[in-house]
Amino acid sequence: MEARQDASPSRVLTLSSGGRRALSRVVGAFLLTRLILYVTAAIAIRLLPLHPGSRAAAYLGKNLSLAALARWDSGWYLSIAERGYWYDPHGASSVAFFPLLPLLMKGLGVFTGNQAAAGLLIANLAALGAVLALYHWVRMEAGHAAAERAVLWLLVYPFSFYLHSIYAESLFFVLATLALYASAREQRLASGIWGALAAVTRPMGILLTPALAWGLWRDWRAGRPLRPRDAIAVLLPAAGLGVYMAYLWIAFGDPLAFWNAHRAGWHVQLQWTEAKYWYEMLEILIRPTRMRGYWDLLNTMRVLLPVVFVALTVQVFRHLGAVPGIYTGLAVAVAVSFAPNSVGRELLAVVRAFAVLGVVGPRGALGETLRLCSLGLLVLFLFAFVTGTFVG
């Protein structure tokens, strides 16, 4: 980790100026990468037509460049914002998707007159918020150079296009980052509130409760006085999930409807029992593919990314502490164990892995080369996402 700077007036002025320049570069990188993704999506959607099942054109009319980013699960969020939840115990249903994003879309849609435009606006504003929150947190811990690197790794992550589509990933990223940042500053109530909002955005938010509880227990062992509201704050992420479960119980008679919908509609289950899947993944590692096509590349990424994120989890414990480390470890375990086929997207929830990349990740020419390669993968996967060939 970079050394702490001294606090002399001239040094503070220099750092403030350097920090402003670094922040300007970060915002510039955000805008540049978003422009690259927008142009890529616009080209892709004109080479191949919209998937027959896409409802984006109905919301965005002839603006195919924007409709290209409203694909796949975006339709579920649009449906919820427009008509509310429904539940089929034996198949895919909208209750699998948590309520904060569609609620915000519905509210903003009153002003935009267009649910899809509202969703894209929320996702992209949240993505900018995620970038700024990540930059600020890492800058406070390790300086603006490390913060700038962390943001660049996030922006070129091969699956970061989800941050700018009508998905909950960007909203969850900023909320989880704010929760862990507030915890690091011992602002327990704020941490719990951010965590509760994260838990009604994506189910991964519940993982903040054991991480925050560890911090509370650690402080109690150290002899620090604990207030009742501290214990309440730790439980707020679990309460956030509980609120959604209570709604499902009242509306459909099943508090676990969201989980049953995942299992029945998308076959989400503990994948350690799926021997065929793990055999195929092991085979890729033992006998590396020659990248004969897109599927070889995607399957290789599904194997390599969990390995990379497990290594980053160790670094989070070493450099950022136990609370973010526990959350990081749990999030990686859930992503790999329950959703290996979409692990690239699920790992976007591992917010502190991107932070620690700025601290210990490769630098100099090697770092730039790896980021350029990652950007190339990002463009390729976005093209597949837009044209309907991403996962089948």
N, C-alpha and C positions, 0 to 999 in steps of 0.2 A: 504494500500500500504506500502511496506517496506520502512523503513526510509532511507534517503539518507546517504551515507557513507562520512566520513570526508576525507580530501585530504592529510593527512600526508604521507610522503614518504614510511614509513613502511607499512601503511595501504593500499596505492595504490599498493605496491608490492604484499601484501597478496591477495588483491582482484584480481589483474591481474592473479596470480597463480590459485586462486579459479575459476576465470572466464574461464581460459583455461581448467581446469579439467571439469567444467560444460559443456563447449562446446564439449569436447571430449566425454562426456557421451551422449550428444544430438546426435552427429554424430553416435556414437555406437548404440544408440536406433533406429535411422533411418535405419541403415544397418541391425540391428537385425529384426525389424518389416518387412522390405522389404524381408528379407530371409524367414520369416514365411509366408508371402503372396505368395512368389514365390513357396515355397514347397506346400502350400495349393492348388494353382492353378495347379501345376504339378500333384498332386494326383487327384484332381477333374476331370481334363480333361482326365485322364486315366481310371477313373471309368465309365464315360459316354462320348460318342463321341461328336465331335463338332456339334453345331446346324447346320442343313442343310443349313440355310441361311448365315452362316458365310463365309466371303471371306478371313479370316486370313490365312488359310492353303495355299492359293495360293501365299501369300506373304512370308510366313515363312517356307514353305516346311514342312518337317517332325518335325520341332521343336515345338511340341505341348505345351511345357511348356511356351514358349513365345506367341504362338498363343492364349493361354487361356486368356491372358490379352488384346487381340484385339477383343473385342466382342461388340455386340449391336451397339451403335451409332458410334463406331470406323469405321465401314464400310463406313459411310457417309464421314468422314474425309479422308479416304483412296481414296474414289471415287473422291473427290474434288481435292486432290493432284495429282491424276493421270490424270483426264479428264476435270477438271474445273467444273463450276457451270451449273446447269440446273434448270428449273422452270416449275412446273405444277400448275396452279392456283386452281385446284380442288383436289389436293391430296398432299401427302408428297413429298418434293423435297429438294435438297441439299442447296438451298439458306437459309434455316433455320439455317445453321451452319456458324458462323462468320469466317472471312478469315485468321486471323493471324496464327493460328495453321497449317492449310493446306499449307499456303505459306511457313512457316518454314520447314514443312515436305518435300515439293517439293524441296526447296533449299538444305536441308541436304541429301535428297535422291540422289542427283547428286553424292555425295561422298560415300554413303553407298550402292547405287545400289538397295535399298530396301525401299519402302515407309513405310512399317509397322515397320521395324527396326528403321527408322528415327523417326517415331512417338513415339515409345516407349522410345527411347533415349531422345527426347525432353521432354516428359512427366516426366521422372524420374529425369532428370537434373533440370527441373523446380520445381519438388517436393523438391529436395534438396535445391534449391534456396529459396523456400517458407519457409522451416524449418529454414534456416539461417537468412532470413529476419525477420521472426517472433521472433526468439531468440534475434537478435540484437535490435529490436525495444523495446521489453519488458524489456530487460536488461537495456537499457538506461532509461526507465521509472521507473522500480521497482526492479532492481537488477537481478543477474544471477540465483538465486534460483527460482524466479517467472518465469523467461524466460524459465528455464528448464522444469518447470511444464506445461507451456503453450504449449511447443512443444510436450511433452508427451501426452497431451490431444488431440492434432491434430493427432498424429501418430496412436492413438488407436481409434479414432472416427469411429463408426461402418460403415461409408460409405467412409472412406478415401482411399479405394482401387481405387476409381476413379482418385486419384492423380497420379496413376502409370499405368493407362490404356491410350489408345489413345483417350483421352477426353481433353477438354480445361481447366478443373478445376484447375490443378496445375499451368498452365501458368497464368490463371486469378488470382489465389491466390497470386502469387508472385508480379504481377503487381499492384494489388489493395493495397497490403501491402506497397509496395514502394511508391505509390501515397499518402497514408495516413501518412506514416512516413515522407515524404518530406514536407507535409503540416504542420505536427507538428513542424518541424524545420524551418517553414516559407520560405521554398524553393519553391515558388509558381510555377515557370516555370517548374522545375523538376517534381513537383506534377502533373501539367497539362499534361506533356508529358507522364508520366507513366499512368495517367488516360486515355489519348487518346488511348494508346496501349491496355489498359484493355477493352476499349469500342469496339475495333475491334476484341476482343477475345471472349467476351460474351456480350449479351445485358445488363446484370446487370451493366456493366461499366458506363452506362449513369447516374446511381444513384450517381456517384461521383460528378457530377456537382452541384446539390443542396447542398451537404455537403460542398464542397469547397467554394461555393458562400456564405454560411453562415459564414465561417471563414473570408472571405473578408469583408462582411458587418459588422461583429463584430469589425474588426480592424478599419474600417471607423468610426463606432460609438465611438470608443475609441480615436479618434483623430489622428490616425496614418496616415502618408502620403501614398497614394496609387499611384502606377505608372500604366500607361496604359497597360503595359505588364502583370500586375497582373490580370487585368480584362480579358485579352485575355487568360491567363493561365487557369483561372477558366472555360472558355468555351471550352477548348481543348477536354475534354471527349465527350461533345456533338458534337464537330467537328469530332471526330473519328467515331462516329455513322453516322454522316452526310456523310462522305466519302463513307462508305459502301452503304448507301442509294442512293447516287449519282451514284455509279456503277450499282446498281440494276435498277435504272431509265434508264440509258443509255443502259444496256444490255437487259433488259426485259420490259421496259416501265412501271415499277411499283416500286416506291421507298420503298413501304411497303411490298415487296414480302416476306421478311424474316418473317414478322408477319403473313401474309396470309398463308404461308407454315406451320407455327406452328399451326395455327387455323384449317386449312383444313386437315393436315396430322396427327397431334397429339392431336387435340381437345383442344388446350390450350386456355383458356378463363377465365374470372373472375368467380371463383368457388363459390363465395358467392351466386350465383343464383342456384347452384346445391344442392337443398335441400336434395336429397337422400344421397349424399356423406356426408354432415354434420350430417345428422341424424345417419348414420352408425358410424361416429366418436364419436358422443355424446353418442351413445349406449355403445361403448367400455368403455367410462369414467364412465358412470352410473352403468353399469353391467360388471365389469372387467372380461375379458376372463380367462379361466384356462389354456391358452396356450396349446390347444389341438394339435396344429400343427404350421408349419412355417408361414402360412398366419395370424394366430392370433398374432404371434409375430411381423410380419412386420406391420400390421395395428396398433398395440399398439405403435410401434415406431413412426408411422406417426402422432399419436396424442400427444405423450409425447414430442417429439423433439421440435415442435413449442412452447409448454409451457416453456420448458427449455430455448429456445433461446429468447423468450420474456423477461424472467427474466434476462437473461444475457444482453439484450439491456439496461435495466435499470441500470445495473452495469457499462456498458460502458459509459453511460452519467455521472454517478457519479465519476468514477475513471479515465477515459481517455479523457473526454471532449465532447463538443457539435458536433464538426466536425465528428469524428468517430462514435459518437452516432447517428447522423442523417443518415449517410450512413447505419449503422447497422439496425436501425429501418426500413428504406425503404427496405433494402434487405430482412429482415424477412417478411415484409408485402407482398412483391411481391412473395416470395417463397410460402407462405401459401395461398395467394389469387389466384395465377395463376397456380401453379404446386403442389397441395397437394399430388398427387399420387407419385411424385418423390421428396418430400420435403427433404428427407435425403441428396440427392445429391445437391439440390439447396442451402441448408444451408451451404455448403462448401464455398459459396461466402461471407458469413458473417465473414470476416477474424478477426475482432476485438472481436468477441465473444470468440474465442480461446485465444486471448491475455488476456482478462479479467479473463478467467478461471485460468490462472496462477497466477493472483493477488488475487482473492477472492474465488477460487474453493476449494473444500475439500482437506485437507492435511493429512499427516500421514498415519495411517493404513487405515482409511476410504477412502482416496484418492487412495491409492494403490489398495484397493479392488475394487473400482468402475472402475478404469482403467483396471484391469484384466477382469472384467465383460464386459467392452466395447471391449476389445481385442477379447474375445470369440465371441461376436456378429459380429465383423469385419470378423473373420474367417468364421463364418456361412454364412454371406451375400456374401462374396467372393465366397464361394462354390456354392451358388445359382446363382450368376452372371455368373460364368464360365460354369455351366452345363445347362444354358438356362432356369432356373426356377425362376429367380429373381423376375420378375413382371408378369409372366404368360407364 
